[in-house]
Amino acid sequence: MIATLPAMTLPLPKLDALWAHIVGSDPAHMRQGHLRVVSRDGDHIHVFLTPDGGVVAVPPMYESLVHGVAPEALMAPRWWSRALSVSLDHLAWYGPTAIWYATSSTFTPVPHPFARRLRRRDTAELARFVRLLRAREPETLHYWAIGGREIGQVRLWGAYYEGRLVAVVGERAWGRAIHEIGVNVLPRWRGMGIGTGVVSLATHEIVNSGALAQWTCPLDNRAAMRIAVRLGYRSYAHHFWLRVVEEPLS
């Protein structure tokens, strides 16, 4: 897994510091050339891989389980199910995901005539978009849950086609330095370049403000990967999060 990530061309200490705080580690652990196992409080497990190493942050009682295990296995819910001797429906997880970043020096804009910032007048159409997306893909993590976390939006961008909202990008800000985005396109309108256009507009506004744009998407979402590459995003890391739950989720 680590070998599939390209070498980084820019120093990103702010991203390292952000993710080290999230996973309960130290920024230096991201760059040690190997996968480091660290203890963390609570019941959350994080597997975080960069091209230069990474971290497996686990509660102390799980430390002995993960030493020497291949990164690919640690990204798989079924491996954790066997290792922890619990069924899959007693595990809550998010990922594995690919984390990308763009700055003003890497970003390649792709304009789209239907993309614009959403305003108060878009409220009714946004509600319709949400209903459609939830009805057609109830298991999909939507733009209001970037990285699996329910959030309040900082800004929203959208793309209209034939008078209907068909794509939405949401943003959250991690201070002034890092702004994270997530995107959804209604199934019927995928593969037409609309998602690329609205992500491009959001990214343009973020990097023009001097911030770094971060985009997280499922590791198996090839369409999202193609958008990221086309817009000049750089691969930063792979991430997997899970915890054991008392009540079955299904």
C-alpha positions in Angstrom: 0.0 0.0 0.0 2.7 2.5 0.9 4.6 1.8 -2.3 1.5 2.8 -4.4 1.7 6.4 -3.1 4.0 8.7 -5.2 6.9 10.5 -3.4 5.8 13.9 -2.2 7.3 16.9 -3.8 6.3 19.6 -1.3 6.9 19.7 2.5 3.5 19.5 4.2 4.1 19.9 7.9 0.7 21.5 8.5 -1.1 18.5 7.0 1.1 16.1 9.0 0.3 18.1 12.2 -3.4 18.0 11.4 -3.6 14.3 10.8 -1.3 13.4 13.7 -3.7 15.3 16.0 -6.7 13.4 14.5 -5.2 9.9 14.8 -3.5 10.6 18.2 0.1 10.5 17.1 3.1 12.7 16.6 3.8 14.5 13.3 7.3 13.0 13.1 5.8 9.5 13.1 4.4 10.1 9.6 7.9 10.3 8.1 10.0 7.6 9.7 10.2 5.2 6.7 8.1 2.5 8.4 4.6 1.9 9.8 4.8 2.8 13.5 2.4 1.4 16.1 1.3 3.9 18.8 -1.1 3.7 21.7 -4.0 6.1 22.0 -6.8 6.7 24.5 -10.4 5.8 23.7 -11.8 3.1 21.4 -10.9 4.4 18.0 -8.4 2.7 15.7 -6.6 4.6 12.9 -4.4 3.3 10.1 -2.7 6.2 8.4 -0.2 5.6 5.6 2.1 8.1 3.9 4.7 7.5 1.2 7.3 7.9 4.0 5.8 5.6 6.6 2.7 6.1 8.7 1.0 5.2 11.9 -1.3 2.5 13.3 -2.9 4.2 16.4 -4.8 1.7 18.6 -6.0 1.4 22.2 -3.3 -0.3 24.3 -5.1 -3.7 24.4 -4.8 -4.0 20.6 -1.1 -3.2 20.3 0.1 -6.8 20.2 -2.3 -7.6 17.3 -0.9 -5.2 14.7 2.9 -5.5 15.0 4.4 -6.9 11.8 1.0 -7.0 9.9 1.0 -5.9 6.3 -0.6 -2.4 5.7 -3.0 -3.9 3.2 -4.4 -6.2 5.9 -4.8 -3.3 8.3 -7.0 -1.5 5.8 -9.5 -4.4 5.6 -12.5 -4.6 7.9 -12.5 -8.4 7.6 -9.0 -8.6 9.0 -10.0 -6.6 12.0 -13.1 -8.8 12.5 -10.9 -11.9 12.7 -8.2 -10.3 14.8 -10.6 -8.8 17.3 -12.9 -11.9 17.3 -16.0 -9.9 16.6 -18.5 -10.0 13.7 -18.5 -7.3 11.0 -21.8 -5.9 12.3 -20.0 -5.1 15.6 -17.5 -2.9 13.7 -18.1 0.7 12.7 -15.6 2.0 10.1 -14.9 4.6 7.5 -12.6 4.0 4.6 -10.1 3.1 3.4 -9.8 6.6 1.9 -7.3 8.4 -0.3 -6.4 11.9 0.9 -5.3 14.4 -1.7 -4.2 18.0 -1.6 -3.9 21.0 -3.9 -2.1 24.3 -3.6 -2.0 27.3 -5.9 1.2 25.9 -7.5 -0.3 22.4 -8.3 -3.9 23.3 -9.2 -5.0 23.1 -12.8 -8.4 24.7 -13.3 -11.1 23.1 -15.4 -14.0 25.7 -15.8 -17.6 24.6 -16.1 -20.4 27.0 -17.2 -23.0 25.6 -14.8 -20.9 25.7 -11.6 -21.3 28.5 -9.1 -21.4 29.3 -5.3 -24.7 28.3 -3.8 -26.7 31.0 -2.0 -29.8 31.2 0.2 -32.0 31.2 -2.9 -30.8 27.6 -3.7 -32.2 26.2 -0.4 -35.3 24.5 -2.0 -33.3 23.0 -4.8 -30.6 21.8 -2.4 -33.3 20.0 -0.3 -34.4 18.3 -3.5 -30.9 17.2 -4.3 -30.4 15.8 -0.8 -33.7 13.8 -1.0 -32.7 12.3 -4.4 -29.2 11.3 -3.3 -30.4 9.7 -0.1 -33.2 7.8 -1.9 -30.9 6.5 -4.6 -27.7 5.9 -2.6 -28.6 5.7 1.1 -25.2 4.2 2.1 -23.2 6.9 0.4 -21.4 9.4 2.6 -22.6 12.7 1.4 -21.0 16.1 1.1 -22.3 17.2 4.6 -20.3 14.3 6.1 -16.8 15.0 4.8 -14.4 12.3 5.9 -17.3 10.6 7.8 -17.8 13.5 10.2 -21.1 15.4 10.4 -20.2 19.1 10.0 -21.6 22.6 9.6 -20.8 23.9 6.1 -18.5 26.9 5.6 -19.4 27.2 1.9 -21.3 25.2 -0.8 -20.8 25.1 -4.5 -23.1 23.5 -7.0 -23.8 22.8 -10.7 -27.1 23.2 -12.4 -28.2 21.3 -15.5 -31.6 22.1 -17.2 -32.6 24.1 -14.1 -31.9 21.3 -11.6 -29.1 21.1 -9.1 -27.1 17.9 -10.0 -23.8 18.3 -8.2 -22.7 19.8 -4.8 -19.4 20.5 -3.1 -19.2 21.2 0.6 -16.3 22.7 2.5 -15.0 22.7 6.1 -12.1 24.8 7.3 -9.4 23.5 9.6 -8.3 27.0 10.6 -7.0 29.3 7.8 -4.4 26.9 6.4 -6.4 23.8 5.3 -9.8 23.6 3.8 -11.4 20.2 3.2 -14.0 19.5 0.5 -16.3 16.7 -0.4 -18.4 16.3 -3.6 -21.5 14.4 -4.7 -23.0 14.1 -8.2 -26.5 12.6 -8.8 -26.0 9.2 -10.5 -27.7 10.2 -13.8 -25.3 13.1 -14.3 -22.0 11.3 -13.6 -19.3 10.9 -16.3 -20.2 14.3 -18.0 -17.5 16.4 -16.4 -19.9 18.2 -14.1 -18.3 17.0 -10.9 -14.9 18.1 -12.2 -16.2 21.5 -12.9 -17.7 22.2 -9.5 -14.7 20.7 -7.7 -12.5 23.0 -9.8 -14.4 26.1 -8.8 -14.3 25.2 -5.1 -10.6 24.4 -5.3 -9.9 27.7 -7.2 -11.6 29.7 -4.5 -9.7 27.9 -1.7 -6.2 28.0 -3.1 -6.7 31.6 -4.3 -7.2 32.5 -0.6 -3.8 31.1 0.2 -5.1 27.9 1.8 -4.4 24.3 1.0 -7.3 22.3 -0.4 -7.8 18.8 0.9 -10.0 16.2 -0.7 -10.8 12.8 0.8 -12.5 10.0 -1.2 -12.9 6.2 -1.0 -9.8 4.4 -2.2 -11.8 2.5 -4.7 -13.5 5.5 -6.3 -11.7 5.7 -9.6 -13.8 8.5 -10.9 -12.9 10.7 -8.0 -9.2 9.8 -8.4 -9.4 10.9 -12.1 -10.9 14.2 -11.1 -8.1 14.7 -8.5 -5.4 14.0 -11.0 -7.0 16.2 -13.7 -7.2 19.2 -11.3 -3.6 18.8 -10.1 -4.3 17.4 -6.7 -1.3 15.4 -5.2 -1.7 12.1 -3.4 -0.9 12.6 0.3 -2.0 9.5 2.3 -4.4 6.6 2.8 -6.5 6.4 5.9 -8.8 3.8 7.6 -10.8 4.3 10.8 -12.8 1.9 12.9 -14.1 1.0 16.4 -15.9 -1.8 18.0 -19.6 -1.1 18.9 -21.6 -2.9 21.6 -24.9 -3.1 19.6 -24.8 -4.6 16.0 -25.1 -2.0 13.3 -27.3 -4.1 11.0 
